[in-house]
């Protein structure tokens, strides 16, 4: 029986915290980005709809893959089952990674003194 991985990804976007669920999360092919694929949303069953989840589902409706900047990711958890995706207000005091992740090596500039 194959194991089904679900990842909960929390990230900051335009001053809000996004909580999404995906089947695949890995370092992307673009340096400094986390690649998130196969987003998972609740199924529409019956008349009960969660307006918050419908809003985020509409925002990611035609998205095949998202590249999230590394410094915007707050947390990635592997969970046993999917929760409700949502967008909430950014509250708290979370320090971001420095904006410059890699500095050039000054000894390799090719300039002679």
C-alpha distances in whole Angstrom, upper triangle without the diagonal:
4,7,9,13,16,19,22,25,29,32,35,37,41,41,38,35,32,28,26,22,20,17,18,21,23,27,28,30,33,35,35,32,28,26,24,22,20,22,20,23,23,23,27,27,30,33,32,32,32,34,33,30,32,34,31,29,33,33,30,30,30,29,26,27,29,30,31,34,33,36,35,32,32,28,25,22,18,18,15,17,19,23,26,27,31,34,36,39,39,41,41,42,39,41,40,39,42,43,44,41,42,46,48,49,53,53,52,54,56,60,62,64
4,6,10,13,16,20,22,26,29,32,34,37,38,35,32,29,26,23,19,17,13,15,18,19,23,24,26,29,31,31,28,25,23,21,19,17,19,18,20,21,22,25,26,29,32,31,30,30,32,31,28,29,31,29,27,30,30,27,27,27,26,23,23,25,27,28,31,30,33,32,28,29,25,22,19,16,16,14,15,17,21,24,24,28,31,33,37,37,38,39,39,37,38,36,36,39,39,40,37,39,42,44,45,49,50,49,51,53,56,59,61
4,6,10,13,16,19,23,25,29,31,34,35,32,29,26,22,20,16,14,11,13,15,17,21,23,25,28,29,29,26,22,21,18,17,15,17,16,19,19,20,24,25,28,31,29,28,28,30,29,25,27,29,26,25,28,28,25,26,26,24,22,22,23,25,25,28,27,30,29,25,25,22,18,16,12,12,10,12,14,18,21,22,25,28,30,33,33,35,35,36,33,34,33,33,36,36,37,34,36,40,42,43,47,48,47,49,51,54,57,59
4,7,10,13,16,20,23,26,28,31,32,29,25,22,19,16,13,11,8,10,13,16,19,21,24,26,27,27,24,20,18,16,14,12,13,12,15,16,17,21,22,25,28,26,25,24,27,25,22,24,26,23,21,24,25,22,22,23,21,19,19,20,22,23,26,25,28,26,23,23,20,16,14,10,10,8,9,11,15,17,18,22,25,27,30,30,32,32,34,31,32,31,31,34,34,35,33,35,39,41,42,46,47,46,48,51,53,56,58
4,7,10,13,16,19,23,25,28,29,26,22,20,16,14,10,8,6,8,10,13,16,18,21,23,24,23,21,17,15,13,12,11,12,11,14,16,18,21,23,26,28,26,25,24,26,24,20,23,24,21,20,23,23,20,21,22,20,18,17,18,19,19,22,21,24,23,19,19,16,12,10,7,7,7,9,10,13,16,16,20,22,24,27,27,29,29,30,27,29,27,27,30,31,32,29,31,35,37,39,43,44,43,45,48,50,53,55
4,7,10,13,16,20,21,25,25,22,19,16,13,10,7,6,5,8,9,13,16,18,21,23,24,22,19,16,14,11,11,10,9,8,11,13,15,19,21,24,26,23,22,20,22,20,17,19,21,18,17,20,20,17,19,20,18,16,15,16,17,17,20,20,22,20,17,17,14,10,8,6,6,7,7,7,10,12,13,16,19,21,24,24,25,26,27,25,26,25,25,29,29,30,28,31,34,37,39,42,44,43,45,48,50,53,55
4,6,10,13,16,18,22,22,19,16,13,10,8,5,5,6,7,7,10,14,16,19,20,21,19,16,13,12,9,10,10,9,9,12,14,17,21,23,26,27,25,22,20,22,19,16,19,20,16,16,20,19,16,18,20,17,16,14,14,15,14,17,16,18,16,13,13,10,7,5,4,6,9,9,8,10,12,12,14,16,18,21,21,22,23,24,21,22,21,21,25,25,27,25,27,31,34,36,39,41,40,42,45,47,50,52
4,7,10,14,16,19,19,16,13,10,7,6,5,7,9,10,9,13,15,17,21,21,22,19,17,13,13,10,12,12,10,10,11,14,17,20,22,25,26,23,21,18,19,16,14,17,17,14,15,18,17,15,18,20,17,17,15,14,15,14,16,15,17,14,11,11,8,6,5,6,7,10,9,8,8,10,9,11,13,15,17,17,19,19,21,18,20,19,20,24,24,26,24,27,31,34,36,39,42,41,42,45,47,50,52
4,6,10,12,16,16,13,10,8,6,5,6,8,11,11,9,11,13,15,18,18,19,16,13,10,11,9,11,12,10,11,13,16,19,22,24,27,27,25,22,19,20,16,14,17,17,13,14,17,16,14,17,19,16,16,14,12,12,10,12,12,13,11,8,8,6,5,7,9,10,14,13,11,11,12,10,11,12,13,16,15,17,18,18,16,17,16,17,20,20,23,21,24,28,31,33,36,39,38,39,42,44,47,49
4,7,10,13,13,10,7,6,5,7,9,11,14,14,12,14,15,17,20,20,20,16,14,12,13,11,14,16,13,14,15,17,21,23,26,28,28,25,22,19,19,15,14,17,16,13,15,18,16,15,18,20,17,18,16,13,13,10,12,11,12,9,6,5,5,6,9,12,13,16,16,13,12,12,10,10,10,10,12,11,13,14,15,12,14,13,15,18,19,21,20,24,27,30,33,36,38,38,39,42,44,47,48
4,7,10,10,8,6,5,7,9,11,13,16,16,13,15,15,16,19,18,17,14,12,11,12,11,15,17,14,16,17,20,23,25,28,30,30,27,24,21,20,16,16,18,16,13,16,18,15,14,18,19,16,18,15,12,11,8,9,9,9,5,4,5,7,9,12,15,16,20,19,17,16,15,12,11,10,11,12,10,13,13,14,11,13,11,13,16,16,19,18,21,25,28,31,33,36,36,36,40,41,44,45
4,7,6,6,5,6,9,11,15,16,20,19,16,18,17,18,21,19,19,15,13,13,15,14,18,19,17,19,19,22,25,27,30,32,31,28,25,21,20,16,17,19,16,14,17,18,15,15,19,20,18,20,17,14,13,9,10,10,9,5,7,7,10,12,16,19,20,23,22,20,18,17,14,12,9,10,10,8,11,12,12,10,12,10,13,15,15,18,18,22,24,28,31,33,36,36,36,39,41,44,45
4,6,5,6,7,11,12,16,17,21,20,18,19,19,18,21,19,19,16,14,14,15,15,17,19,17,19,19,22,25,26,29,31,30,28,24,21,19,16,16,18,15,12,15,16,12,13,17,18,16,18,16,13,12,9,10,12,11,7,9,11,13,15,18,21,22,25,24,21,20,18,14,12,9,10,10,9,13,15,15,14,15,13,15,17,15,19,19,23,25,28,31,34,37,36,36,40,41,44,45
4,6,8,10,14,16,19,21,24,24,21,23,22,21,24,21,21,18,17,17,19,18,21,23,20,22,22,24,27,28,31,33,31,29,25,22,20,17,18,19,15,14,17,17,14,15,19,20,18,21,19,16,15,13,12,15,13,10,13,14,17,19,22,25,26,29,27,24,23,20,17,14,11,11,10,9,13,15,16,15,16,14,17,18,16,20,21,24,26,29,33,35,38,37,37,40,41,45,45
4,7,10,13,16,20,22,25,25,23,24,23,23,26,23,23,20,19,19,21,20,23,24,22,23,22,25,28,29,32,33,32,29,25,22,20,17,18,20,16,15,19,19,16,18,21,23,21,24,22,18,18,15,14,16,13,10,13,13,16,19,21,25,25,28,27,24,22,20,17,14,10,9,7,6,9,12,13,12,14,13,16,17,17,20,22,25,27,30,34,36,39,39,38,42,43,46,46
4,6,10,13,16,19,23,23,21,22,23,23,26,24,24,21,19,18,19,18,21,22,19,20,19,21,24,25,28,30,28,25,22,18,17,13,15,16,13,12,16,16,14,15,19,21,19,22,20,17,17,14,15,16,14,11,12,12,14,16,19,22,22,25,24,21,18,16,13,10,7,6,5,5,9,11,13,13,15,14,17,19,19,22,23,27,29,32,36,38,41,41,41,44,45,48,49
4,7,10,13,16,20,20,18,20,20,21,24,23,23,19,17,16,17,16,19,20,16,17,17,19,23,24,27,28,27,24,21,17,16,13,13,16,14,11,15,16,14,15,18,21,19,21,19,16,16,13,14,14,13,9,10,9,11,13,15,18,19,22,20,17,15,14,11,8,6,5,6,5,9,11,13,12,14,13,16,19,19,22,22,26,29,32,35,37,40,40,40,44,45,48,49
4,6,10,13,16,17,15,18,19,19,22,21,22,19,16,14,15,13,15,16,13,14,13,16,19,21,24,26,25,22,19,15,15,11,11,13,11,8,11,13,11,11,15,17,15,17,16,13,14,11,13,14,14,10,10,10,11,12,14,16,16,19,18,15,13,11,8,6,5,7,9,9,12,14,16,15,17,16,18,21,20,23,23,27,30,33,36,38,41,41,41,44,46,49,50
4,7,10,14,15,14,17,18,19,23,22,23,20,17,15,15,12,14,14,11,11,11,13,17,19,21,24,23,20,17,14,14,11,10,13,12,9,11,14,13,12,15,18,16,17,16,13,15,13,15,15,16,12,10,10,10,10,11,13,13,16,14,11,9,8,5,5,6,8,11,12,14,16,18,16,18,17,19,23,22,25,24,28,31,34,37,40,43,42,43,46,48,51,52
4,7,10,12,11,15,17,17,21,21,22,20,16,13,13,10,11,11,7,8,8,11,15,17,20,22,22,20,17,14,15,12,9,12,12,8,9,13,11,10,13,15,13,14,13,11,13,12,15,16,17,14,11,12,11,10,11,12,12,14,12,9,9,8,5,7,9,12,15,15,18,19,21,19,21,19,21,24,24,26,25,28,32,34,37,40,43,42,43,46,48,51,52
4,7,9,10,13,16,17,20,21,22,21,17,14,13,9,9,9,6,5,7,10,13,16,19,22,23,20,17,15,17,14,11,14,14,11,11,14,14,12,14,16,13,13,12,12,14,14,17,17,19,16,13,14,12,10,10,9,9,11,9,7,8,8,7,10,12,15,18,19,21,22,24,21,23,22,23,26,26,28,26,29,33,36,38,41,44,42,44,47,49,52,54
4,6,7,11,14,15,18,19,20,19,16,12,10,7,6,5,4,5,9,12,14,18,20,24,25,23,20,18,20,17,14,16,17,13,12,16,15,12,14,15,12,11,10,10,13,13,16,17,19,17,14,15,13,10,10,10,10,12,11,9,11,12,10,13,15,18,21,21,24,25,26,23,25,23,23,26,26,28,26,28,32,34,37,40,42,41,42,45,47,51,52
4,7,10,14,15,18,19,21,20,17,13,11,8,7,5,6,7,11,14,15,19,21,25,26,25,22,21,23,21,17,19,20,17,15,18,18,15,16,16,14,12,11,12,14,15,19,18,21,20,17,18,15,12,11,9,10,11,11,10,13,15,14,17,19,22,25,25,27,28,29,26,27,25,25,28,28,29,27,29,33,35,37,41,43,41,42,45,48,51,53
4,7,10,11,14,16,18,17,14,10,8,6,5,6,8,10,14,17,19,22,25,28,30,28,25,24,25,23,20,21,22,18,17,20,19,15,17,17,14,11,10,11,12,13,16,16,19,18,15,17,15,11,12,10,12,14,14,13,16,17,16,19,20,23,26,25,27,28,28,25,26,24,23,26,25,26,24,26,30,32,34,37,39,37,39,42,44,47,49
4,7,9,12,14,15,14,11,7,6,5,6,9,10,12,16,19,21,25,27,31,32,29,27,25,26,23,20,22,22,18,18,21,19,16,18,18,14,13,10,10,10,10,13,12,16,15,12,14,12,9,10,10,13,15,16,15,17,18,16,18,19,22,24,23,25,25,25,22,22,20,19,22,22,23,20,22,26,28,31,34,36,34,36,39,41,44,46
4,6,9,11,12,12,9,6,5,7,9,12,13,16,19,23,25,28,31,34,35,33,30,28,29,26,24,25,25,21,21,24,21,18,21,20,16,14,11,11,10,11,12,11,15,15,12,15,13,10,12,12,15,18,19,18,20,21,19,21,22,24,26,24,27,26,26,22,22,20,18,21,20,21,18,20,23,25,27,31,32,31,32,35,38,41,43
4,7,8,8,8,6,5,6,9,11,15,16,19,22,26,28,31,34,37,38,36,33,31,31,28,26,27,27,23,23,25,23,20,22,21,18,16,12,11,9,10,10,9,13,14,12,15,14,12,15,15,19,21,22,21,23,24,22,23,23,25,26,24,27,26,25,22,21,18,16,18,17,17,15,16,20,22,24,27,29,27,29,32,34,37,39
4,5,7,8,6,5,5,8,10,14,16,19,22,26,28,31,34,37,38,36,33,31,31,28,26,27,26,22,22,24,21,18,21,19,16,14,10,9,7,9,10,10,14,14,13,17,16,14,17,18,21,24,24,23,24,25,22,24,23,26,27,25,28,28,27,24,23,19,18,19,18,18,15,16,20,21,24,27,29,27,28,31,34,37,39
4,6,9,8,9,8,11,13,16,18,22,25,29,31,33,36,40,41,39,36,34,34,31,29,30,29,25,25,26,23,21,23,21,17,15,12,12,9,12,12,13,16,17,17,20,20,18,21,21,24,27,27,26,28,28,25,27,27,29,30,28,31,31,30,27,25,22,20,21,19,18,16,16,20,20,23,26,27,25,26,29,31,35,37
4,6,6,8,9,12,14,18,19,23,26,29,32,34,37,41,41,39,36,34,33,30,28,29,28,24,25,26,22,20,23,21,17,16,13,11,8,10,10,11,14,15,15,19,19,18,22,23,26,29,29,27,28,29,25,26,25,27,28,26,29,29,28,25,23,19,17,18,16,15,13,14,17,18,21,24,26,24,24,27,29,33,35
4,6,9,10,14,17,21,22,25,28,31,34,36,40,43,43,41,38,35,35,32,30,31,30,26,27,28,25,23,25,24,20,19,16,14,10,11,9,9,12,14,14,18,18,18,21,23,26,29,30,28,29,30,27,27,26,28,28,26,28,28,26,23,21,17,15,15,13,12,10,10,13,15,17,21,23,21,22,24,27,30,32
4,7,10,13,16,20,21,24,26,30,33,35,38,41,41,39,36,33,32,29,28,29,28,24,25,26,23,21,24,23,20,19,16,13,9,9,6,5,8,10,11,14,15,15,19,21,24,28,28,27,27,27,24,24,23,25,25,22,25,24,22,19,17,13,11,12,10,10,8,10,13,15,18,21,23,22,23,26,28,32,33
4,6,10,13,17,17,20,23,26,29,31,35,38,38,36,32,30,29,26,24,26,24,21,22,23,20,18,21,20,16,16,12,9,6,5,5,5,8,9,9,13,14,13,17,19,22,25,25,23,24,24,21,21,21,22,23,21,23,23,22,19,18,14,13,14,12,13,11,13,17,19,22,25,27,26,27,30,32,35,37
4,6,10,14,14,17,20,23,26,29,32,35,35,33,30,27,27,24,22,24,23,19,20,21,19,16,19,19,15,14,10,8,6,5,6,6,10,10,8,12,11,10,13,15,18,21,21,20,21,21,18,19,19,21,22,20,23,23,22,19,18,15,14,16,15,16,14,16,20,22,25,28,30,29,30,33,35,38,40
4,7,10,11,15,18,21,24,26,29,33,33,31,28,26,26,23,21,22,22,18,18,20,17,14,17,16,12,11,7,6,5,6,9,10,13,12,11,14,14,12,14,15,18,20,20,19,20,20,18,19,19,22,23,22,25,25,25,22,22,19,18,20,19,19,17,19,23,25,27,31,33,31,32,35,37,41,43
4,7,8,11,14,17,20,23,26,29,30,28,25,23,23,20,18,19,19,15,15,17,15,12,14,14,10,9,6,5,6,8,11,12,15,13,11,14,13,11,13,13,15,18,17,15,17,17,14,16,17,20,22,21,24,25,25,22,22,20,19,22,21,22,20,23,26,28,31,34,36,35,36,39,41,44,46
4,6,9,12,16,18,21,24,27,28,27,24,22,23,21,18,19,19,15,14,16,15,11,13,12,9,6,5,7,9,11,14,15,18,17,15,17,16,13,15,14,16,18,17,15,17,17,15,17,18,22,24,24,27,28,28,25,26,23,23,26,25,26,24,26,30,31,34,37,39,37,38,41,44,47,49
4,6,10,13,14,17,20,24,25,24,21,20,21,19,16,17,18,14,12,15,14,11,11,11,9,7,7,9,12,14,18,19,22,20,17,19,18,15,16,14,15,16,15,13,15,15,14,17,18,22,25,25,28,29,30,27,28,26,26,29,28,29,27,30,33,35,38,41,43,41,42,45,47,51,53
4,7,10,12,15,18,22,22,21,18,17,18,16,12,13,14,11,9,12,12,8,10,11,9,8,8,9,12,13,17,18,20,18,16,18,16,14,14,14,14,15,13,11,12,12,10,13,15,18,21,22,25,26,28,25,27,25,25,28,27,29,27,30,34,36,38,42,44,42,43,46,48,52,54
4,7,9,12,15,18,20,18,15,15,16,14,11,12,14,11,9,13,13,10,11,13,12,11,12,13,16,17,20,21,23,20,18,19,17,15,14,13,13,13,11,8,9,10,9,12,15,18,22,23,25,27,29,26,28,27,27,31,30,32,30,33,37,39,42,45,47,46,46,49,52,55,57
4,6,9,12,15,16,14,12,11,12,11,8,9,11,9,7,10,12,10,10,13,13,14,14,15,18,18,22,23,25,22,20,20,19,17,16,16,14,15,11,8,9,7,7,10,13,17,20,22,24,27,29,27,29,28,29,32,31,34,33,35,39,41,44,47,50,48,49,52,54,58,59
4,6,9,12,13,11,9,9,12,11,8,9,12,11,9,12,14,13,13,16,16,17,18,19,22,22,26,26,28,25,23,23,21,19,18,17,15,15,11,8,8,7,8,11,15,18,22,24,26,28,30,29,31,30,32,35,35,37,36,39,42,45,48,51,53,52,53,56,58,61,63
4,6,9,11,10,9,11,13,14,11,10,14,14,11,13,16,15,13,16,17,18,20,21,24,25,28,29,31,28,26,26,25,23,22,20,18,17,14,11,12,11,12,15,18,21,25,27,29,32,34,33,35,34,35,38,38,40,39,42,45,48,50,54,56,55,55,58,61,64,66
4,6,8,8,7,9,12,13,11,10,13,14,11,13,16,16,14,17,19,20,22,23,27,27,31,32,33,30,28,29,27,26,25,24,22,21,17,14,14,13,14,16,19,22,25,28,30,33,36,34,37,36,38,41,40,42,41,44,48,50,53,56,59,57,58,61,63,66,68
4,7,7,8,11,14,16,14,13,17,17,15,17,20,20,18,21,22,23,25,26,30,30,34,35,36,33,31,31,30,28,27,25,23,21,18,16,16,14,16,18,22,24,28,30,32,35,38,37,40,39,40,44,43,46,44,47,51,53,56,59,62,60,61,64,66,70,71
4,6,8,12,14,17,15,14,18,19,17,18,22,22,20,23,25,26,29,29,33,33,37,38,39,35,34,34,32,31,30,29,26,24,21,19,18,17,19,20,23,26,29,32,34,37,40,39,42,41,43,46,46,48,47,50,54,56,59,62,65,63,64,67,69,73,74
4,6,10,12,15,14,13,16,18,17,18,21,22,20,23,25,27,29,30,33,33,36,38,38,35,34,33,32,31,30,30,27,26,22,20,19,17,18,19,22,24,27,30,32,35,38,38,41,40,43,46,45,48,47,50,54,56,59,62,65,64,64,67,69,73,74
4,7,9,12,12,11,14,16,15,17,20,20,19,23,24,26,28,28,31,31,34,35,36,32,31,30,29,28,27,27,24,24,20,17,16,13,15,16,19,21,24,27,29,32,35,35,38,37,40,43,42,45,45,48,51,54,57,60,62,61,62,65,67,70,72
4,6,9,8,7,11,13,12,13,16,17,16,20,21,23,25,25,28,27,31,32,32,29,28,27,27,26,25,25,23,23,19,16,14,11,12,13,16,18,21,24,26,29,32,32,35,34,36,39,39,42,41,44,48,50,54,56,59,58,58,62,63,67,68
4,6,5,6,9,10,10,12,14,16,16,19,20,22,23,23,26,25,28,29,29,26,24,24,23,23,23,23,21,21,17,14,12,8,10,9,12,14,17,20,22,25,28,28,31,31,33,36,36,39,38,42,45,48,51,53,56,55,56,59,61,64,65
4,6,5,6,9,10,10,12,14,15,19,19,22,23,22,25,24,27,28,28,25,24,24,24,24,24,25,23,24,20,17,14,11,10,9,11,13,16,19,21,25,28,27,30,30,32,35,34,38,37,41,44,47,50,52,55,54,55,58,59,63,64
4,5,5,7,9,10,11,13,14,18,18,21,21,20,22,21,23,25,25,21,20,20,20,20,21,22,21,22,19,15,12,9,8,6,7,9,12,15,18,21,24,24,26,26,29,31,31,34,34,37,40,43,46,49,52,51,51,55,56,60,61
4,5,5,6,9,10,11,12,15,15,18,18,18,20,19,22,24,24,21,20,20,19,19,19,20,18,19,16,12,10,6,5,5,8,11,15,17,20,23,25,24,27,26,28,31,31,34,33,36,40,42,45,48,51,50,50,54,55,59,60
4,6,5,6,9,10,10,14,15,17,19,18,21,21,24,26,26,23,22,22,22,22,22,23,21,22,19,15,13,10,9,9,11,14,17,20,22,26,28,27,30,29,31,33,32,35,35,38,41,44,47,50,53,51,52,55,57,60,61
4,5,5,6,9,10,13,14,17,18,17,20,19,22,24,24,20,20,21,21,21,22,23,23,24,21,17,15,12,9,8,8,12,14,17,20,23,26,25,27,26,29,31,30,33,33,36,39,42,45,47,50,49,49,52,54,58,59
4,5,5,6,8,12,12,14,15,14,16,16,19,20,21,17,17,18,18,18,19,20,20,21,18,15,13,10,7,6,7,11,14,16,19,22,24,23,25,24,26,28,27,30,30,33,36,38,42,44,47,46,46,49,51,55,56
4,5,5,6,9,10,13,14,13,17,17,20,22,23,20,19,20,20,19,20,20,20,21,18,14,13,11,8,9,11,14,17,19,23,25,27,26,28,26,28,31,29,32,31,34,38,40,43,46,49,47,47,51,52,56,58
4,5,5,8,10,13,15,14,18,18,21,24,25,21,21,22,23,22,23,24,23,25,22,18,17,14,12,12,12,16,18,21,24,27,29,28,30,28,29,32,30,33,33,35,38,41,44,47,49,48,48,51,53,56,58
4,6,8,9,12,13,12,15,15,18,20,21,18,18,20,21,20,22,23,23,25,22,18,18,15,12,11,11,14,17,18,22,25,26,25,26,25,26,28,26,29,29,32,35,37,40,43,46,44,44,47,49,53,54
4,6,5,9,9,9,12,13,17,19,20,17,17,19,19,18,20,21,21,23,20,17,17,14,11,12,12,16,19,20,23,26,27,25,27,24,26,28,26,28,28,30,34,36,39,42,44,43,43,46,48,51,53
4,6,9,11,12,15,17,20,23,24,21,21,23,23,21,23,23,23,24,21,18,18,16,13,14,15,19,22,23,27,29,31,29,30,28,29,31,30,32,31,34,37,39,42,45,47,46,46,49,51,54,56
4,6,9,11,14,16,20,22,24,22,21,24,24,22,24,24,24,26,23,20,21,19,16,17,18,22,24,25,29,31,33,30,31,29,30,31,29,31,31,33,36,37,41,43,46,44,44,46,49,52,54
4,6,7,11,13,16,19,21,19,18,21,21,19,21,21,22,24,22,19,20,18,15,16,17,21,23,24,27,29,30,28,28,26,26,28,26,28,27,29,32,34,37,40,42,40,41,43,46,49,51
4,7,10,13,17,19,22,20,19,22,21,19,21,20,21,23,21,19,20,19,17,19,19,23,26,26,29,31,32,29,30,27,27,29,27,28,27,29,32,34,36,39,42,39,40,42,45,48,51
4,7,10,13,15,18,16,16,19,18,16,18,18,20,22,21,18,20,19,16,18,19,22,24,24,27,28,29,26,26,23,23,25,23,24,23,25,28,30,33,36,38,36,37,39,42,45,47
4,6,10,12,15,13,12,16,16,14,17,18,20,22,21,18,19,19,15,16,16,19,21,21,24,25,25,23,23,20,20,22,20,21,20,22,26,28,31,34,36,34,35,38,40,43,45
4,7,9,12,11,11,14,15,14,17,18,21,24,23,21,21,21,18,18,18,20,21,20,23,24,24,21,21,17,17,18,17,18,17,19,22,24,27,30,32,31,31,34,36,40,42
4,6,8,7,7,11,12,12,15,17,20,23,22,20,20,20,16,16,15,17,18,17,20,21,20,17,17,14,14,16,14,16,15,18,21,23,26,29,32,31,31,34,36,40,41
4,6,5,7,11,12,13,17,19,22,25,25,23,23,23,19,19,17,19,19,17,20,20,19,16,15,11,11,12,10,12,11,14,17,20,23,26,29,28,28,31,33,36,38
4,6,6,9,10,11,15,18,21,24,24,23,23,23,20,20,19,20,20,17,19,19,18,14,13,9,8,10,10,11,10,13,16,19,22,25,27,27,27,31,33,36,37
4,6,8,11,13,16,20,22,26,26,24,24,24,21,20,18,18,18,15,17,16,14,11,9,6,5,8,7,10,9,13,16,19,22,25,27,27,28,31,33,36,37
4,6,9,12,15,18,20,24,24,22,21,20,17,16,14,15,14,12,14,14,14,10,10,7,8,11,10,13,13,17,20,23,26,28,31,31,31,35,36,39,40
4,6,8,11,15,17,20,20,19,18,18,15,15,14,15,15,13,15,15,14,11,11,9,10,13,13,15,14,18,21,24,27,30,32,32,33,36,38,41,42
4,7,10,14,16,19,20,18,17,17,15,15,14,13,14,11,12,12,11,8,9,8,10,14,15,17,16,20,23,26,29,32,34,34,35,39,40,43,44
4,7,10,12,16,17,15,15,16,14,15,15,15,16,14,15,14,14,11,13,12,13,16,18,20,18,21,25,28,30,33,36,35,37,40,42,45,46
4,7,9,13,14,13,14,15,14,15,16,17,18,17,18,18,18,15,16,15,15,19,20,22,19,22,26,29,31,34,36,36,37,41,43,46,47
4,6,10,11,11,12,14,14,16,17,18,20,19,20,19,20,17,19,18,19,22,23,25,23,26,29,32,34,38,39,39,41,44,46,49,50
4,7,9,10,12,15,15,17,19,21,23,22,23,23,24,21,23,22,22,25,26,28,25,28,32,34,36,40,41,41,42,45,48,51,52
4,6,7,9,12,13,16,19,20,23,22,23,24,25,22,24,24,25,28,29,31,29,31,35,38,40,43,45,44,46,49,51,54,56
4,7,10,13,15,18,21,22,26,26,26,27,28,26,28,28,28,32,33,35,32,35,39,41,43,47,48,48,49,52,55,58,59
4,7,10,12,15,19,20,24,24,25,26,28,26,29,28,29,33,33,35,33,36,40,42,44,48,50,49,50,54,56,59,60
4,7,9,12,15,17,21,22,23,25,27,25,27,26,28,31,31,34,32,35,38,41,44,47,49,48,49,52,55,58,59
4,6,9,13,14,18,19,20,22,24,23,26,25,27,31,31,34,32,35,39,42,44,47,50,49,50,53,55,58,60
4,6,10,12,16,17,19,21,24,23,26,25,27,31,31,33,32,36,39,42,45,48,50,49,50,54,55,59,60
4,7,10,14,15,18,20,22,21,23,23,25,28,27,30,29,33,36,39,42,45,47,46,47,50,52,56,57
4,6,10,12,15,17,20,19,22,21,24,27,26,29,29,32,36,39,42,44,47,46,47,50,52,55,56
4,7,9,12,15,18,17,20,19,22,24,24,27,27,31,34,37,40,42,45,45,45,48,50,53,54
4,6,9,12,15,15,18,18,21,24,24,27,28,31,34,37,40,43,46,45,46,49,50,54,54
4,6,10,13,13,16,17,20,22,23,26,27,31,33,36,39,41,45,45,45,48,49,52,53
4,7,9,10,12,13,17,19,19,23,24,27,30,33,36,38,41,41,42,45,46,49,49
4,7,9,12,14,17,20,21,24,25,29,31,35,37,39,42,43,43,47,47,50,50
4,6,10,12,16,18,20,23,24,27,29,33,36,37,40,41,42,45,46,49,49
4,6,10,13,15,17,20,21,25,26,30,32,34,37,38,39,42,43,45,45
4,6,10,12,14,18,18,21,24,27,30,32,35,35,36,40,40,43,43
4,7,9,11,14,15,18,20,24,26,28,31,32,32,36,37,39,39
4,6,8,11,11,15,17,21,24,26,29,29,30,33,34,37,37
4,6,8,8,12,14,18,20,22,25,26,26,30,31,34,34
4,5,6,10,11,15,18,19,23,23,23,27,28,31,31
4,6,9,11,14,17,19,22,22,22,26,27,30,30
4,6,7,10,13,15,19,19,19,22,23,26,27
4,7,10,13,15,18,18,19,22,24,27,28
4,7,9,12,15,14,15,19,20,23,24
4,6,9,12,12,12,16,17,20,21
4,6,9,8,9,12,14,17,18
4,6,6,7,11,12,15,16
4,5,6,9,9,12,12
4,6,8,9,10,11
4,6,8,10,13
4,5,9,11
4,7,10
4,7
4
